[in-house]
Amino acid sequence: MSVLVIGMSHRSAPVTVLERVAVAGDELGKLLSDVFQAEHVAGTFVVSTCNRVEVYAEVDKFHAGVEAICELLARHAGIARNDLTPHLYVHYEDRAVQHLLSMACGLESMVVGESQILGQVRQSLALARRQGTLGRALDDLGALALRAAKRAHAETGIDRSGANLVTVGVGLAAARLPKDAKPDKARPLHGLSVLVVGAGSMSSLAVTTSARLGAARIVVANRTQDRAVRLAASVRGTTAELADLPAALAAADLVISCTGATGLVITTDKVAAALRLREQSEGATRPLVFLDLALPRDVDHDVAGLPGVTVLGLDTLQDSGAIMAATQAPDVAAVRTIVAEELAARLSAVQAARVAPTVVALRAKAVKVVEAELARLNGRVGQLDDRAHAEIAQAMHRVVDKLLHAPTVRVKELAGSPGGDSYETALRVLFDLDPGAVEAVTRADAELVTGSPAPPEQEAR
């Protein structure tokens, strides 16, 4: 079995394509199930965020796995396969693991170093675990990615600025909103009213960020009212009904929308109605800025054509992310070093695990030799008493252990070096190990992990 990742992100696809491929809620669960049931797939989890959709899978055949997953992604997105594949990237084995680690550390994010991706990866793994699609190998890789990400945030300054999509987006939005006579760079939302549409993890981040940046009034609107109430209460804000969205829009300066809806939440008609309400009550038109962080988008594209209205979407944030990556170059390099260290440690462990059956078979053969010699000794000198037999047996086993210790430890160390397979082969040849004994150990290990007999193709290796 090998690890495979197929996905797309803000780097490989425009937002218009990303928003069609994005999955959440029941659709995400359905995609997980469909991929898991596909032929040649033994385990899977899916990371779907506001700027990426990636399917991680454990497969026994590379090309068959790629074909099946690409077809499922196209079907779920409702996009023709030929129109989808140019935007997809494929990573396999070590490159797939390296990508997972880099992504979890925030190196692949639109805003490099943002820490929200760590929680998103954790949630993706938890969902796959609950649905029974994860599997031992991917579970271990997920744990490795989370450990690398924690190291990155603890050992480097990759997130020292607290950067995330919301922070960068609010900064861009604030530049388009009215400013006080004495602007406060640390509180760009001072005196302004913010409406947050949605109550998920991204919305929670939007609420706390708006409060930290000085918003005078924060309103939360969500389909489920009790979640909106809890989120608003955390910053002493208020709530609004989605059914009365035009009135809430009319009172806002900045609207941050990040729901998980599959269709438009803020339509042109609703915004036009809000502008009419604002003009009736205020007698003038003031700027209204929308920060749309949802995938697929929440705000109708035509809203940007209304007077005094600005719409900032995920595509607007891409340049800001690139600029931030350049300013964080030393921290990015430090995180890449951590990723390289974790990847190297994993490769060494994998190589050591590959030679383990040979080492076990060698020690098993040594035990048989010792037992045979003990039996021959008993036949020649007569039946030994228990104490004498135990002392002789212990001495013989100790001699064997000391003789085998250095070569078995060394072969595990060398297994991770170039040409590591040759050392395992040499061990088999030098000690005349039965290939069947080594394969038996491999099958036993596979059955211990999976709980079922190894598949024919694995037994034949």
Secondary structure by P-SEA (a helix, b strand, c coil): cbbbbbbcccccccaaaaaaacccaaaaaaaaaaaaaccccccbbbbbcccbbbbbbbcccaaaaaaaaaaaaaaaaccccccccccbbbbcaaaaaaaaaaaaacccccccccaaaaaaaaaaaaaaaaaccccaaaaaaaaaaaaaaaaaaaccccccccccaaaaaaaaaaaacccccccccccccccbbbbbccccaaaaaaaaaaaaacccbbbbbcccaaaaaaaaaacccccccccaaaaaaaaccbbbbbcccccccccaaaaaaaaaaaaaacccccbbbbbcccccccccccccccccbbbbccccaaaaaaaaaaaaaaaaaaaaaaaaaaaaaaaaaaaaaaaaaaaaaaaaaaaaaaaaaaaaaaaacccccaaaaaaaaaaaaaaaaaaaaaaaaaaaaaccccaaaaaaaaaaaaacccaaaaaaaaaaaaaaaaccccccccccc
